[in-house]
Amino acid sequence: MYKRIISILLCLLMVFGMALCLCSCKDDNSDEYPVTVANVTIQSEPENITVLSDCLADIISYMGYDVKMVGRSAEVDQEFLSVVPTVGTAASPDVDAIINNETDLVITETALPDNVTTALSDASIPVLTLSRAKSFDELEALYVNLGTALGGNVTGRKQGQDSYTSLTKTLGDFKNAIPKDTVKTACYLYLNENNELCTLTKGSIEYELFSYNGAINVFSSQETPLVDLSVLKISTPSFIFYNDQAVLDYLKNDTELSTMGALNNDKTYQVKLVDFGRQGTTYEEIAYRMLEFMFITSAATPDEATPDEVTSATESETQTASEEETVVGFISDVEE
């Protein structure tokens, strides 16, 4: 009799324990999903995503969620994402390819054509539309939103926040590695569709990223893109960063601008304008490359500016050999 009672009690305890376990698992899962981001509800963690934005793909890569990417638009042409299959363009994606890749979430920054939206909806594939950031405050929110969508309300949100913190810390570390008594001047130049010389405008996120090179921007008060050529001629920046070869040709074909020291002393470096709109892995690369070029290297080619040697102190009277060693050492630590 007692054995029977004990057996019944043990069975009840086992059932109760299993119920608690199931409830616990259910609660844990419900902590993560569903999530609602930008008015789109995602029921469970996406395993396969298609990304139709080079900016958002860059952030996704920086957060470590690029392993989920099974498709990308042609605009997502970063080398480190080249293994991901293309599915048309952002404006006209290949819906069949997206479906065949077993995509369970499409991420874009621009509205898709109605026929594409309808086809994806019919295939039960949600579309998350997020705009690229216009400030670092907006960038933080963008990281958190993407992280939440891809990893859940707890894990993903933390991943997004931690990734943003890591990015801004790294950018700050780059800038802080620059010798305090070293003064350099620089500018960024590109040509608009009318072949007019332009630069980054004050208050933009691109302008703020450029400031991490530690140099004095000769267009520090620029509020419109068009460059005042007289300011450029007078300021004669020590370093010129540019979008493409057309910019260098423009400068060299101008009688007065062609005499600038930066042009004649190989102090020009290409950073494509499109890269300033890629707000993840590429952001870190841009800051690193600018710092490396200004404080360690002597020359850059228009296509792929590769460091070739450590500069001497002749470029700047204020830069000593020991200061170069400080920057070189810091960059070596980052690479490791």
C-alpha positions in Angstrom: 0.0 0.0 0.0 2.7 2.4 1.0 4.8 1.5 -2.1 1.7 2.3 -4.3 1.3 5.7 -2.6 4.9 6.5 -3.1 4.8 5.4 -6.7 1.8 7.7 -7.3 3.6 10.6 -5.6 6.7 10.1 -7.7 4.7 10.0 -10.9 2.9 13.2 -9.9 6.2 14.9 -9.1 7.6 13.8 -12.5 4.6 15.2 -14.3 4.8 18.5 -12.3 8.5 18.8 -13.0 7.9 18.2 -16.8 5.2 20.9 -16.7 7.5 23.3 -15.1 10.2 22.6 -17.6 7.8 23.1 -20.5 6.5 26.3 -19.0 10.1 27.5 -18.5 11.0 26.7 -22.1 7.9 28.5 -23.4 8.6 31.5 -21.2 12.3 31.6 -22.4 11.2 31.5 -26.0 8.5 34.1 -25.5 11.1 36.5 -24.1 12.8 36.5 -27.5 10.0 36.2 -30.1 7.7 37.4 -31.4 9.2 40.9 -31.9 7.9 43.9 -33.7 10.3 46.2 -35.4 9.3 49.1 -37.7 5.7 47.9 -37.5 6.7 44.4 -38.8 6.1 41.5 -36.5 8.6 38.6 -36.7 7.2 35.5 -35.2 10.5 33.5 -34.7 14.2 33.9 -35.2 15.0 34.3 -38.9 17.5 31.6 -40.1 17.8 32.8 -43.7 17.7 36.4 -44.7 18.0 38.4 -47.9 19.4 41.9 -47.7 18.7 44.5 -50.3 20.8 47.4 -48.8 24.5 47.7 -48.7 24.3 49.8 -45.6 22.1 47.4 -43.6 24.2 44.4 -44.9 27.3 46.2 -43.6 25.8 46.5 -40.1 24.5 43.0 -40.1 28.0 41.8 -40.9 29.5 43.9 -38.1 27.0 42.3 -35.7 28.0 38.8 -36.8 24.6 38.0 -38.3 26.0 37.8 -41.9 26.0 34.0 -41.5 22.2 34.2 -41.9 22.5 35.9 -45.3 21.4 33.7 -48.2 20.8 36.5 -50.7 21.9 40.1 -51.4 21.1 42.7 -54.0 23.7 43.8 -56.5 24.3 47.0 -54.5 25.7 44.9 -51.7 29.0 44.6 -53.3 31.3 44.6 -50.3 34.2 42.1 -50.9 33.6 40.4 -47.5 30.0 39.6 -48.6 30.8 38.4 -52.1 30.1 34.7 -51.3 26.4 35.5 -50.8 24.4 34.9 -53.9 22.8 37.9 -55.6 19.1 38.2 -56.2 18.8 41.1 -58.6 18.8 44.7 -57.6 17.2 46.5 -54.7 14.7 48.2 -57.0 13.9 44.9 -58.8 14.7 41.9 -56.8 14.3 38.3 -58.2 11.4 37.0 -56.1 11.8 33.4 -57.3 15.4 33.5 -56.2 14.5 34.9 -52.8 11.9 32.1 -52.3 14.1 29.4 -53.6 16.8 30.4 -51.1 14.3 29.6 -48.4 14.4 33.2 -47.2 12.3 33.9 -44.1 13.0 37.6 -43.8 13.8 40.3 -46.4 15.6 43.4 -45.2 15.6 46.6 -47.2 15.9 50.4 -46.8 13.6 51.4 -49.7 10.0 50.4 -50.5 9.7 47.5 -52.9 7.5 47.5 -56.0 3.9 46.4 -55.2 4.2 43.2 -57.3 7.3 42.2 -55.3 5.6 43.0 -52.0 2.5 41.0 -52.9 4.6 38.0 -54.1 6.6 37.9 -50.9 3.5 38.3 -48.8 1.9 35.4 -50.6 5.0 33.3 -49.8 4.6 34.4 -46.1 8.0 36.2 -46.2 7.9 39.4 -44.1 9.7 42.5 -45.4 11.5 44.7 -42.9 12.2 48.3 -44.1 14.8 50.4 -42.1 16.4 53.7 -43.2 20.1 54.2 -42.8 21.1 56.5 -40.0 21.7 60.3 -40.4 23.4 60.7 -37.1 25.2 58.5 -34.6 22.2 58.6 -32.3 20.1 57.2 -35.1 22.8 54.7 -35.8 22.5 53.3 -32.3 18.8 52.8 -32.7 19.4 51.1 -36.1 21.8 48.6 -34.5 19.4 47.8 -31.8 16.4 47.4 -34.2 18.4 45.1 -36.5 19.8 43.1 -33.6 16.3 42.6 -32.2 14.9 41.5 -35.5 17.7 39.0 -36.1 18.4 37.7 -32.6 15.4 38.4 -30.5 14.2 40.9 -27.9 16.8 39.9 -25.3 19.8 38.3 -27.1 19.5 40.2 -30.4 18.8 43.6 -28.8 21.9 43.1 -26.6 24.0 42.1 -29.6 22.9 45.2 -31.4 23.7 47.5 -28.5 27.0 45.8 -27.8 28.0 46.0 -31.5 27.2 49.7 -31.6 29.2 50.3 -28.4 32.1 48.3 -29.8 32.1 50.4 -33.1 32.1 53.7 -31.4 34.8 52.6 -28.9 37.0 51.4 -31.7 36.6 54.7 -33.6 37.4 56.6 -30.4 40.5 54.4 -29.8 41.7 55.2 -33.3 41.4 58.9 -32.7 42.9 58.8 -29.3 46.0 56.9 -30.6 47.0 60.0 -32.6 49.9 62.0 -30.9 48.3 65.0 -29.2 50.9 67.5 -30.4 50.6 66.5 -34.1 48.6 68.9 -36.2 47.5 68.0 -39.7 44.9 69.4 -42.1 42.7 67.5 -44.4 39.6 67.5 -46.6 37.3 65.1 -48.4 36.3 65.8 -52.0 34.0 64.4 -54.6 32.3 65.5 -57.8 28.5 65.8 -58.1 26.5 65.0 -61.2 27.2 68.5 -62.5 31.0 67.9 -62.2 31.1 70.4 -59.3 33.6 69.9 -56.5 31.8 69.0 -53.2 32.7 67.9 -49.7 31.0 66.4 -46.6 28.6 68.8 -44.8 28.8 69.7 -41.1 26.3 67.8 -39.0 26.1 64.8 -41.3 27.1 61.4 -40.1 29.6 61.2 -42.9 31.2 64.4 -41.7 31.4 63.0 -38.2 33.0 59.8 -39.4 35.6 61.7 -41.3 36.5 63.6 -38.1 37.9 60.4 -36.6 41.0 60.8 -38.7 42.1 63.4 -36.1 43.0 66.1 -38.7 41.6 69.6 -38.9 39.0 69.6 -41.6 39.6 72.7 -43.8 35.9 72.7 -44.4 34.9 72.4 -40.8 32.1 74.9 -41.1 30.8 73.6 -44.4 27.0 73.5 -44.4 26.4 72.9 -48.1 28.1 70.3 -50.3 29.6 72.7 -52.9 33.2 73.7 -52.2 34.4 77.2 -52.2 37.4 76.9 -54.4 39.0 80.0 -52.8 38.9 78.4 -49.4 40.5 75.2 -50.8 43.3 77.3 -52.5 44.1 79.3 -49.4 43.9 76.4 -46.9 46.1 74.0 -48.9 45.3 70.9 -46.8 48.2 68.5 -46.0 46.0 65.5 -47.0 43.3 65.2 -49.6 40.9 62.2 -49.4 38.8 61.8 -52.6 36.1 59.7 -54.1 37.6 58.7 -57.5 40.2 59.5 -60.1 37.9 62.2 -61.6 38.5 64.3 -58.5 42.3 64.2 -58.9 42.0 65.0 -62.6 39.8 68.0 -61.7 42.4 69.3 -59.3 45.3 68.7 -61.6 43.6 70.5 -64.4 43.1 73.7 -62.4 46.1 76.0 -62.6 46.1 77.1 -59.0 44.8 73.9 -57.4 47.4 71.8 -59.2 50.2 73.4 -57.1 48.8 72.1 -53.8 51.4 70.2 -51.8 49.1 67.3 -51.2 48.9 66.6 -54.9 52.6 66.9 -55.5 53.7 65.0 -52.4 51.5 61.9 -52.8 49.3 62.9 -49.9 46.1 61.9 -51.6 44.1 58.8 -50.7 40.9 57.3 -52.1 37.9 56.6 -49.9 34.9 55.9 -52.1 31.9 58.1 -51.2 29.6 55.1 -51.2 31.7 53.7 -48.3 30.6 56.6 -46.1 27.1 55.2 -46.4 28.0 51.8 -45.2 27.6 52.0 -41.4 29.2 48.8 -40.0 32.3 46.9 -40.9 33.2 49.5 -43.6 33.0 52.4 -41.0 35.7 50.8 -39.0 37.8 50.1 -42.1 37.6 53.7 -43.3 38.7 55.1 -40.0 41.6 52.6 -39.8 42.7 53.3 -43.4 42.7 57.1 -42.9 44.7 56.9 -39.7 47.1 54.4 -41.2 47.7 56.5 -44.3 48.1 59.8 -42.5 50.5 58.6 -39.8 52.3 55.6 -41.3 52.3 55.6 -45.1 53.7 57.9 -47.7 51.7 57.2 -50.8 48.4 55.8 -52.1 47.2 54.6 -55.5 43.8 55.8 -56.8 42.3 52.3 -56.9 43.6 50.6 -53.8 45.8 52.7 -51.5 48.1 50.2 -49.9 50.6 51.3 -47.3 54.2 50.8 -48.5 56.5 52.3 -45.9 56.7 54.3 -42.7 57.0 58.0 -43.3 59.7 60.1 -41.8 59.2 63.2 -39.8 59.8 65.4 -42.9 56.1 65.5 -43.7 55.3 67.3 -40.5 57.8 69.0 -38.3 55.7 68.1 -35.3 55.7 64.3 -35.9 58.7 62.6 -34.4 59.9 59.0 -34.8 58.7 58.0 -31.4 55.2 59.3 -32.2 55.1 57.2 -35.3 56.0 54.2 -33.2 53.1 54.9 -30.9 50.6 54.9 -33.8 52.2 51.9 -35.5 52.1 50.0 -32.2 48.4 50.8 -31.7 47.4 49.7 -35.2 49.3 46.5 -34.8 47.4 45.8 -31.6 44.1 46.4 -33.4 45.1 44.0 -36.2 45.9 41.3 -33.7 
